[in-house]
Amino acid sequence: MYCGTWLNLDCFYAGADIANICNEAALIAARESATSVALKHFDAAIDRVIAGKHENLKQTENCHTGTV
């Protein structure tokens, strides 16, 4: 299951996105004072990184709608 999750990410996201997810997972684990990074940390990181990416796209689209 764990390997399948990463294979799915590799199909849709660039290497930089995957690196950001790994870094975010480590930060989430550190905030929880965890001794290791678990799958739950990666799940939370995916939600945060991907949702942030979509939020940035929405802000960019809204910024350009009024430009002539």
N, CA, C and O atoms as CSV, one atom per row, in Angstrom:
chain,resi,resn,atom,element,x,y,z
A,1,MET,N,N,0.826,-1.194,0.000
A,1,MET,CA,C,0.000,0.000,0.000
A,1,MET,C,C,0.869,1.256,0.000
A,1,MET,O,O,0.593,2.204,-0.735
A,2,TYR,N,N,1.892,1.263,0.803
A,2,TYR,CA,C,2.756,2.427,0.907
A,2,TYR,C,C,3.444,2.709,-0.421
A,2,TYR,O,O,3.492,3.855,-0.868
A,3,CYS,N,N,3.971,1.675,-1.045
A,3,CYS,CA,C,4.647,1.838,-2.336
A,3,CYS,C,C,3.658,2.301,-3.398
A,3,CYS,O,O,3.999,3.141,-4.231
A,4,GLY,N,N,2.448,1.770,-3.381
A,4,GLY,CA,C,1.433,2.173,-4.338
A,4,GLY,C,C,1.094,3.646,-4.230
A,4,GLY,O,O,0.834,4.299,-5.240
A,5,THR,N,N,1.095,4.176,-3.018
A,5,THR,CA,C,0.823,5.595,-2.806
A,5,THR,C,C,1.872,6.437,-3.513
A,5,THR,O,O,1.535,7.421,-4.173
A,6,TRP,N,N,3.139,6.064,-3.383
A,6,TRP,CA,C,4.208,6.825,-4.014
A,6,TRP,C,C,4.195,6.677,-5.520
A,6,TRP,O,O,4.529,7.618,-6.241
A,7,LEU,N,N,3.813,5.506,-6.003
A,7,LEU,CA,C,3.725,5.329,-7.447
A,7,LEU,C,C,2.645,6.220,-8.042
A,7,LEU,O,O,2.819,6.764,-9.132
A,8,ASN,N,N,1.536,6.373,-7.336
A,8,ASN,CA,C,0.469,7.257,-7.809
A,8,ASN,C,C,0.919,8.711,-7.801
A,8,ASN,O,O,0.589,9.462,-8.719
A,9,LEU,N,N,1.655,9.116,-6.795
A,9,LEU,CA,C,2.151,10.494,-6.744
A,9,LEU,C,C,3.092,10.769,-7.897
A,9,LEU,O,O,3.054,11.850,-8.484
A,10,ASP,N,N,3.932,9.813,-8.228
A,10,ASP,CA,C,4.935,9.999,-9.267
A,10,ASP,C,C,4.288,10.229,-10.632
A,10,ASP,O,O,4.873,10.892,-11.488
A,11,CYS,N,N,3.104,9.693,-10.838
A,11,CYS,CA,C,2.431,9.854,-12.124
A,11,CYS,C,C,1.880,11.261,-12.320
A,11,CYS,O,O,1.799,11.740,-13.451
A,12,PHE,N,N,1.506,11.920,-11.246
A,12,PHE,CA,C,0.788,13.188,-11.360
A,12,PHE,C,C,1.586,14.419,-10.919
A,12,PHE,O,O,1.211,15.543,-11.253
A,13,TYR,N,N,2.659,14.229,-10.188
A,13,TYR,CA,C,3.380,15.371,-9.636
A,13,TYR,C,C,4.850,15.333,-10.011
A,13,TYR,O,O,5.426,14.268,-10.233
A,14,ALA,N,N,5.436,16.502,-10.077
A,14,ALA,CA,C,6.862,16.621,-10.392
A,14,ALA,C,C,7.698,16.208,-9.186
A,14,ALA,O,O,7.197,16.107,-8.067
A,15,GLY,N,N,8.959,15.978,-9.435
A,15,GLY,CA,C,9.873,15.607,-8.360
A,15,GLY,C,C,9.926,16.648,-7.256
A,15,GLY,O,O,10.069,16.302,-6.083
A,16,ALA,N,N,9.813,17.912,-7.619
A,16,ALA,CA,C,9.830,18.986,-6.610
A,16,ALA,C,C,8.617,18.891,-5.702
A,16,ALA,O,O,8.723,19.154,-4.504
A,17,ASP,N,N,7.455,18.516,-6.255
A,17,ASP,CA,C,6.255,18.348,-5.432
A,17,ASP,C,C,6.452,17.220,-4.424
A,17,ASP,O,O,6.075,17.344,-3.259
A,18,ILE,N,N,7.045,16.123,-4.883
A,18,ILE,CA,C,7.281,14.991,-3.994
A,18,ILE,C,C,8.293,15.365,-2.912
A,18,ILE,O,O,8.151,14.953,-1.761
A,19,ALA,N,N,9.301,16.135,-3.271
A,19,ALA,CA,C,10.276,16.605,-2.281
A,19,ALA,C,C,9.600,17.502,-1.251
A,19,ALA,O,O,9.885,17.400,-0.058
A,20,ASN,N,N,8.704,18.380,-1.703
A,20,ASN,CA,C,7.974,19.242,-0.779
A,20,ASN,C,C,7.107,18.425,0.170
A,20,ASN,O,O,7.000,18.748,1.353
A,21,ILE,N,N,6.489,17.368,-0.346
A,21,ILE,CA,C,5.658,16.494,0.496
A,21,ILE,C,C,6.528,15.820,1.557
A,21,ILE,O,O,6.135,15.746,2.721
A,22,CYS,N,N,7.692,15.334,1.169
A,22,CYS,CA,C,8.595,14.693,2.129
A,22,CYS,C,C,9.045,15.671,3.208
A,22,CYS,O,O,9.053,15.334,4.392
A,23,ASN,N,N,9.415,16.874,2.801
A,23,ASN,CA,C,9.836,17.897,3.766
A,23,ASN,C,C,8.696,18.274,4.704
A,23,ASN,O,O,8.904,18.418,5.909
A,24,GLU,N,N,7.498,18.435,4.160
A,24,GLU,CA,C,6.346,18.798,4.985
A,24,GLU,C,C,6.007,17.677,5.962
A,24,GLU,O,O,5.657,17.946,7.111
A,25,ALA,N,N,6.107,16.422,5.519
A,25,ALA,CA,C,5.858,15.285,6.407
A,25,ALA,C,C,6.843,15.290,7.574
A,25,ALA,O,O,6.463,15.019,8.714
A,26,ALA,N,N,8.096,15.594,7.291
A,26,ALA,CA,C,9.102,15.664,8.357
A,26,ALA,C,C,8.785,16.785,9.335
A,26,ALA,O,O,8.942,16.618,10.544
A,27,LEU,N,N,8.340,17.926,8.820
A,27,LEU,CA,C,7.978,19.044,9.699
A,27,LEU,C,C,6.784,18.699,10.581
A,27,LEU,O,O,6.774,19.024,11.769
A,28,ILE,N,N,5.784,18.045,10.008
A,28,ILE,CA,C,4.597,17.654,10.777
A,28,ILE,C,C,4.996,16.671,11.875
A,28,ILE,O,O,4.540,16.786,13.012
A,29,ALA,N,N,5.843,15.710,11.535
A,29,ALA,CA,C,6.303,14.742,12.538
A,29,ALA,C,C,7.089,15.434,13.649
A,29,ALA,O,O,6.929,15.099,14.823
A,30,ALA,N,N,7.925,16.385,13.293
A,30,ALA,CA,C,8.709,17.117,14.295
A,30,ALA,C,C,7.810,17.931,15.221
A,30,ALA,O,O,8.056,18.005,16.425
A,31,ARG,N,N,6.764,18.542,14.655
A,31,ARG,CA,C,5.824,19.312,15.487
A,31,ARG,C,C,5.124,18.425,16.509
A,31,ARG,O,O,4.768,18.880,17.596
A,32,GLU,N,N,4.927,17.152,16.153
A,32,GLU,CA,C,4.287,16.198,17.059
A,32,GLU,C,C,5.309,15.517,17.973
A,32,GLU,O,O,4.943,14.660,18.778
A,33,SER,N,N,6.558,15.883,17.857
A,33,SER,CA,C,7.657,15.258,18.610
A,33,SER,C,C,7.723,13.756,18.354
A,33,SER,O,O,8.057,12.982,19.251
A,34,ALA,N,N,7.408,13.355,17.144
A,34,ALA,CA,C,7.480,11.945,16.769
A,34,ALA,C,C,8.940,11.551,16.579
A,34,ALA,O,O,9.778,12.375,16.213
A,35,THR,N,N,9.227,10.285,16.834
A,35,THR,CA,C,10.602,9.800,16.666
A,35,THR,C,C,10.888,9.388,15.228
A,35,THR,O,O,12.047,9.214,14.849
A,36,SER,N,N,9.828,9.232,14.419
A,36,SER,CA,C,9.998,8.903,13.003
A,36,SER,C,C,8.818,9.460,12.220
A,36,SER,O,O,7.797,9.838,12.795
A,37,VAL,N,N,8.971,9.504,10.915
A,37,VAL,CA,C,7.912,9.995,10.042
A,37,VAL,C,C,7.056,8.796,9.633
A,37,VAL,O,O,7.557,7.827,9.063
A,38,ALA,N,N,5.767,8.876,9.930
A,38,ALA,CA,C,4.848,7.775,9.650
A,38,ALA,C,C,3.970,8.112,8.449
A,38,ALA,O,O,3.976,9.239,7.954
A,39,LEU,N,N,3.224,7.126,7.998
A,39,LEU,CA,C,2.341,7.313,6.855
A,39,LEU,C,C,1.315,8.414,7.123
A,39,LEU,O,O,0.945,9.146,6.205
A,40,LYS,N,N,0.853,8.541,8.365
A,40,LYS,CA,C,-0.115,9.601,8.689
A,40,LYS,C,C,0.482,10.987,8.463
A,40,LYS,O,O,-0.230,11.924,8.102
A,41,HIS,N,N,1.779,11.110,8.673
A,41,HIS,CA,C,2.443,12.397,8.437
A,41,HIS,C,C,2.501,12.701,6.937
A,41,HIS,O,O,2.315,13.842,6.516
A,42,PHE,N,N,2.762,11.661,6.142
A,42,PHE,CA,C,2.763,11.849,4.695
A,42,PHE,C,C,1.367,12.193,4.180
A,42,PHE,O,O,1.219,13.034,3.293
A,43,ASP,N,N,0.343,11.539,4.737
A,43,ASP,CA,C,-1.031,11.844,4.322
A,43,ASP,C,C,-1.374,13.303,4.616
A,43,ASP,O,O,-1.961,13.990,3.780
A,44,ALA,N,N,-1.005,13.767,5.802
A,44,ALA,CA,C,-1.266,15.160,6.167
A,44,ALA,C,C,-0.460,16.108,5.280
A,44,ALA,O,O,-0.944,17.173,4.896
A,45,ALA,N,N,0.759,15.717,4.962
A,45,ALA,CA,C,1.618,16.556,4.112
A,45,ALA,C,C,1.069,16.645,2.698
A,45,ALA,O,O,1.093,17.717,2.093
A,46,ILE,N,N,0.579,15.543,2.165
A,46,ILE,CA,C,-0.019,15.558,0.827
A,46,ILE,C,C,-1.199,16.514,0.804
A,46,ILE,O,O,-1.332,17.326,-0.112
A,47,ASP,N,N,-2.054,16.417,1.812
A,47,ASP,CA,C,-3.203,17.329,1.878
A,47,ASP,C,C,-2.755,18.781,1.927
A,47,ASP,O,O,-3.328,19.635,1.250
A,48,ARG,N,N,-1.751,19.058,2.712
A,48,ARG,CA,C,-1.297,20.441,2.881
A,48,ARG,C,C,-0.608,20.974,1.622
A,48,ARG,O,O,-0.889,22.091,1.187
A,49,VAL,N,N,0.275,20.193,1.046
A,49,VAL,CA,C,1.033,20.648,-0.126
A,49,VAL,C,C,0.131,20.769,-1.345
A,49,VAL,O,O,0.182,21.774,-2.054
A,50,ILE,N,N,-0.684,19.772,-1.595
A,50,ILE,CA,C,-1.543,19.785,-2.779
A,50,ILE,C,C,-2.641,20.819,-2.633
A,50,ILE,O,O,-2.948,21.524,-3.595
A,51,ALA,N,N,-3.240,20.929,-1.460
A,51,ALA,CA,C,-4.271,21.946,-1.242
A,51,ALA,C,C,-3.675,23.342,-1.374
A,51,ALA,O,O,-4.312,24.236,-1.930
A,52,GLY,N,N,-2.476,23.535,-0.874
A,52,GLY,CA,C,-1.807,24.823,-1.004
A,52,GLY,C,C,-1.522,25.162,-2.447
A,52,GLY,O,O,-1.609,26.323,-2.849
A,53,LYS,N,N,-1.183,24.158,-3.224
A,53,LYS,CA,C,-0.903,24.370,-4.642
A,53,LYS,C,C,-2.167,24.807,-5.367
A,53,LYS,O,O,-2.128,25.721,-6.190
A,54,HIS,N,N,-3.287,24.160,-5.066
A,54,HIS,CA,C,-4.552,24.528,-5.701
A,54,HIS,C,C,-5.018,25.910,-5.235
A,54,HIS,O,O,-5.586,26.668,-6.020
A,55,GLU,N,N,-4.784,26.234,-3.983
A,55,GLU,CA,C,-5.161,27.545,-3.459
A,55,GLU,C,C,-4.361,28.642,-4.158
A,55,GLU,O,O,-4.906,29.698,-4.478
A,56,ASN,N,N,-3.082,28.399,-4.394
A,56,ASN,CA,C,-2.254,29.385,-5.095
A,56,ASN,C,C,-2.740,29.586,-6.528
A,56,ASN,O,O,-2.706,30.708,-7.035
A,57,LEU,N,N,-3.185,28.531,-7.182
A,57,LEU,CA,C,-3.712,28.653,-8.539
A,57,LEU,C,C,-4.989,29.489,-8.550
A,57,LEU,O,O,-5.182,30.311,-9.445
A,58,LYS,N,N,-5.857,29.286,-7.568
A,58,LYS,CA,C,-7.094,30.065,-7.488
A,58,LYS,C,C,-6.772,31.547,-7.310
A,58,LYS,O,O,-7.388,32.399,-7.949
A,59,GLN,N,N,-5.811,31.854,-6.446
A,59,GLN,CA,C,-5.450,33.252,-6.212
A,59,GLN,C,C,-4.874,33.869,-7.479
A,59,GLN,O,O,-5.154,35.030,-7.778
A,60,THR,N,N,-4.082,33.125,-8.222
A,60,THR,CA,C,-3.499,33.620,-9.459
A,60,THR,C,C,-4.592,33.882,-10.501
A,60,THR,O,O,-4.564,34.898,-11.195
A,61,GLU,N,N,-5.545,32.966,-10.602
A,61,GLU,CA,C,-6.648,33.142,-11.560
A,61,GLU,C,C,-7.486,34.354,-11.207
A,61,GLU,O,O,-7.886,35.104,-12.097
A,62,ASN,N,N,-7.762,34.564,-9.923
A,62,ASN,CA,C,-8.550,35.719,-9.496
A,62,ASN,C,C,-7.800,37.019,-9.755
A,62,ASN,O,O,-8.417,38.041,-10.056
A,63,CYS,N,N,-6.508,36.990,-9.643
A,63,CYS,CA,C,-5.693,38.181,-9.868
A,63,CYS,C,C,-5.738,38.613,-11.334
A,63,CYS,O,O,-5.721,39.808,-11.630
A,64,HIS,N,N,-5.794,37.658,-12.240
A,64,HIS,CA,C,-5.724,37.964,-13.665
A,64,HIS,C,C,-7.093,38.192,-14.305
A,64,HIS,O,O,-7.158,38.635,-15.451
A,65,THR,N,N,-8.164,37.911,-13.615
A,65,THR,CA,C,-9.483,38.059,-14.240
A,65,THR,C,C,-9.836,39.515,-14.527
A,65,THR,O,O,-10.559,39.797,-15.483
A,66,GLY,N,N,-9.343,40.430,-13.721
A,66,GLY,CA,C,-9.682,41.832,-13.918
A,66,GLY,C,C,-8.708,42.590,-14.803
A,66,GLY,O,O,-8.931,43.768,-15.082
A,67,THR,N,N,-7.656,41.964,-15.244
A,67,THR,CA,C,-6.641,42.625,-16.053
A,67,THR,C,C,-7.055,42.684,-17.506
A,67,THR,O,O,-7.550,41.705,-18.063
A,68,VAL,N,N,-6.848,43.848,-18.121
A,68,VAL,CA,C,-7.186,44.011,-19.533
A,68,VAL,C,C,-5.923,44.085,-20.344
A,68,VAL,O,O,-5.981,44.223,-21.566
